[in-house]
Amino acid sequence: MRKFAIAIIFLIATSLGALSGEIKGNWKFPSDIAISNGKLYVVDGLNNRIAVYDLYGQHLTDIKLDSPFGIAAKDGLLYVTSQKGKLYVLDETGNIEKTFSLKGRPIDVAKLRDRLFVTDGKTESLDIYDLNGKFIKSVGGKGSAPGNFVGIFMADSSKKRVFVVDSVNARIQEFDKNGNYVNSFGVFGIEEGDLFRPKSVAYCGNGTVAVSDAITGAVQLFDIYGGFEKVLAKGLYYPTAVACYKGEVFVLEPLKNRVLTFKIQGVK
């Protein structure tokens, strides 16, 4: 009994050691988050909205959209996938600038230069579009070979690469701006540095990538080549979406209706 209590205390201590804040909302199983210009965007698709907050947790407004699911914030614009097979391009106040149709079952979106990369749960592929919604090509497909996916999910981008969660294969895969496979990392397991069921990935700058794992409850940091850096948080309750902003990692716990923030050192 004493060992069990010590283990619980250890989990709590390690999960809260770098905790710097908490934002709570009245959401219904939110699916994704993004941060831009001091605002947090929470995708609350079952309520057909994106809830907008300042970084102190003050609710600012709601952006009404039909069944949003994934979001990326780049260059002053929001890119939002809808489970109705659409992609919305909005300014940060919520005005829709473009809408276009997507193939398959879109999950998430990442922007790299003049390309949009959409994770497609129907075909287990990464679908590439130009900024006007013209379909260019798909890469991947179901499988465990490099470049293929089983359980494709969230994505993010740096200046040169797109990072894609390949959940059931327990890895993060990387692609260049043309959709060419570059690298993958992830060792299946539950120890530090392992991945069991990764759910989200975020590029934090300075070559650091944050990865959440819904089953182990951990958020870990890696370099872009897959080298393990450290455990940022553990003992979380089904963490999913992650986003980085000015030296902090924001982590969505959808079953607790909250976003936690953790400070990391050496990342700007």
N, C-alpha and C positions, 0 to 999 in steps of 0.2 A: 504494500500500500504506500509506504514511504517512497519507494522508487518511482511509483506511478505519479505521485504528487510532485516529485522533483522534475520528472519529465514534462509535466504540464507547465510548471513554472518556467522551465527552460524554453518551451515553445512560446509562451507569452512574452518572455523577455526578448527573445530573438526576433519576434514579429514586430515588437514595438520599439526596438532599440533605435532605429533611425526615423521613427514616425515623427512627422512635423505638422500634420494637419489632417482634418477629416471634414468632408463635405457630404451632407445627407440630403436626400430628396424624396419626394413622393412619386416614385417611379414604379413601373410594372415590368420587372425583369429587363432592365436596360441592357443594351448589347454592345455599345462602343462609346469611346470618349475621344475628344481632341481638345487641344489647347492652342490658342492663338491670341496674341496681343492682350494678354492678361485676362482672357475669358476661357471658361471651361464649358465645353459643349457635351451634353450627355444625351445619347440617342435612346429615346424612350418610345420605341416603335409601337408597342401595344397601345400606347396612348396617342399615337400619330403625331408625335412632336419631337423636337430637339429642345431640351431644357438648357437654358443659358445661365451661367453663374459667374460672379467674380471669383477670384481665387481665395477669398475669405468665406465663401459659401453663401453669399447673398444671391438670391434668385433674381435675375434681371428681367428675363422675358422667356417666351416660348416661340419657337419657329414651327409652324404647323406644316407637316408633310405627311403624305400617305405612306404608311408602313416603312419608315426608314430603318436601316439596320447597321450599315457601316459608314464611317466618316473619316475623311482626311482634311486637314487644314494646311493649305500651302499658298504662299504669296498673296495673302489677303482674301482668299476664296475658300469656300467649303465645298467639298465634293462628297456627295451622299448617295449611297446605294439604297434602293428600295426593294422590298421583297415582292413588289409588283413588277419587277423587271425593268426598272428605270434607274437613271442616274441624274441627280440634280446638281447643278452648279449654282451656288448662291454666294452673294457677298456676305460679310460677317454680320450684317444686320438682318439677314434672312430673306432678302429680295432674290427671287429666282432669275438667274441670267440665262441659263440654258437647261433644257431637259432632253434627254435622248434615251432610246431603248437599248437594253442590254440583252445578250443571249443567255440561255441557261438559267441557273439559279444564283444570282449575284449575292455575294456575302460582304466583301470589303473592297476598298479601293485605295490605291497608293498612286501618287503622281511623281514621275521622274522626267524632268525636262518637258518635252512636248508630247509625252505619252501618259495615258492612264492605264494602270494595271488592275484588273478586277478579278478577284478570286471567285471561281465558279464551282459551286458545290454539286451541281448536276453532273458535270463532265470531269470533275477533279482536275481542272485546268486553270491556267492563268491567262486570261483573255486581255489582249492589248488593243487599245483604241487611241485615236488621235484626240485632240482637245475639242473637236467638233462632233465627237461621237462616231466617227467612221471606224468600223471594225478593221483591224489590221491582221491579226493572227492570234491563234491560241498556242500555248506551249504546255507541255505536261501531259496529263492523262492519268488514269488510275494505275497505280503500281508502286513498287518500292525501289525501282532503279533511280539513279540520279536524275533529277528533273521531273519525276513523276510524283504523284501525291495519293495519299489515303487520308481523308479528313482534312482537306485544305481549308484554311480558315482565315485568320487576320493577316494583314500585310502592312508594311511601312517602307519608307525609302530614305536613303541618304542622298548625297549629291551624285553618287555614281552607281548605286545598287538598290535593288528592290529585295526586301527580306520577306519571306512568306512562311507562315506556319504550316507545317505538314504534321498534323496532330497525331494520327495513329502510327505513323512512322517515327514519331518522337524526334523530330529534327526541325531545324530552320534551314530553308533553302534560299540561295541568293542568285539573282539574275542581273544582267546588265540592262542598259536602256533599250536594247534591241530584243530582249527576251531570251538571250543566250544564258544557259546555265553556267554559273561561275563556281559555286562552292556550296557545301552544306555542312552543318555541324549538329551534334546531339548524340549522346550515348544513352540508350534506354536504361532507366534505373531510377532509384529513389535517393541515392546519395548526393552529396553536394557536387554540383557540376553536371549531374545527370538530368535528363528530361524524361518525364513519364507521359503526360498528356499536355503538351504546351498548347496554350490558347491564344496568346497574343505576343507581338513583338514590337519594339519601338527603338528607333535609332536615337541615341541621346547626345550625339556629338563626340568629337575627339576619339572616334573609333570604338565607342562603347555601345552595346546593344543590350536592352532589357528584355527578358522573356518571362512570362507568367506561366505557371503550371497549375491547372485547376484541381488536379487530384492531390498533388503533394502540398499544395497551398503555399508554394514558394515563388518569389520573384528573384531571378538571378541575373547577374551581369556577365557578359562575354565580350571579347573583342570581335571585330568583324570577321576574323578568321576562325572563330569558334573557341579560342582560348578562354578558359574559365577565369573570371576575375574574382567574383565574390557572391555570396548570398546577401541580397539587399534586405529581404524580409522572408519570414517563413511562419507557418502556423496560421496563414490567412484562410478565410472561408470561401472556397471556390473562386479564387481571383481569375478574372478574364482579361478584359481590355487593359492595356497599359499605354501611357503616353509620357513623353519627356518634355520638360520645359524649364529652362534656366537652372539646371543643377538639381532638379527634383524629378522623381518618377511618380506619376499619378496612377493609381491602381483601382480598378473597378471591382467591387464585390457586389454583384447583382442581387444575390439572395439576401443581402443585408441593406440594400438600398443606400450604399455609401461609396464614396471615392476617398481613398487614403492617399496621403502624400508622404514620400520618403526622400530625405536628403541624401545625395551622393556626393562624394568628394572627387575633385579632379575633372569634373565634367561641367562645361559651360554651355 
